[in-house]
Amino acid sequence: MSTNTSAPSRWTSSLAKEFAVGITGIMLVLFLFVHMAGNLLIFAGAETFNAYPEKLRSMGALFWAARIGLIAAFVIHMSLAASLAKASRKARTNRYESQQYVGRKSPATRFMILTGIIVLCYLILHLWQFTLSSHEGARATLGGEEQGLYGVVWNTFANPGWSLLYIFALCAVASHLSHAIASVVVTLGVLSDKNTAKADIAARLIALVLFVGFASVPVYILFKTFTGGAG
Ligand code: HEM
């Protein structure tokens, strides 16, 4: 049985993979914006912050469908991105259609795989720490009172080690995103060079907004902790 695949069919399958990576990537970015908005409720206090996940969970089947969709998007995104990276290394051909980007490797491009791996490790730690762990007991207690998920988040970031680790991971998320969004647009070749450059700037802006929004939580908690503010 021949394992040879013709060049056009290889190209089509690679383009289909790029497309799926792009679509699932967009789904993940949308999730990040919703997640960031939920996190910013920390500034409104424990009651409002804790009410948000409770409301989501009360949606039952819809909440679980969204969770399953998110996991599926993540798994498809990761496995197809890994397969494309492997194929591109093997072929050693430049897949980019826009000549403007040929030979212009940003630090984010070079660190794409590395930042992806950091994001994956971060996610495992993050889910263990906030989603899978108990939201009761000592970890949730602030000022002698149990404050649920709000208490868990506060106590985590009151520790500068955890805050710095999160900010480091958020840099990896931002770096990954800033390149990934532009890369999908460029590879699909759907935009002119001028608009591709604009998409590049938009990608960096999206990454910056997400970085500032997410990082504001540990920064705020650290600030309050070291200036004597309670949770
Ligand atoms: C400082 C930044 C962040 C904070 C404070 C934060 C906080 C939280 C909290 C409190 C939860 C638990 C929600 C619950 O159990 O109901 C959670 C879940 C989660 N976070 Fe984050 N997060 C941050 C950044 C991120 C980033 C950058 C990602 C993705 C790369 C991410 C992905 C997730 C996922 C996938 C879940 C599980 C959602 C679910 O339960 O269905 N988080 N986060």
Boltz pocket constraint, residues with backbone or C-beta under 6 A from the ligand:
constraints:
  - pocket:
      binder: B
      contacts: [[A, 32], [A, 35], [A, 39], [A, 53], [A, 67], [A, 119], [A, 123], [A, 126], [A, 127], [A, 130], [A, 131], [A, 149], [A, 153], [A, 166], [A, 170], [A, 173], [A, 214], [A, 215], [A, 217], [A, 218]]
      max_distance: 6.0
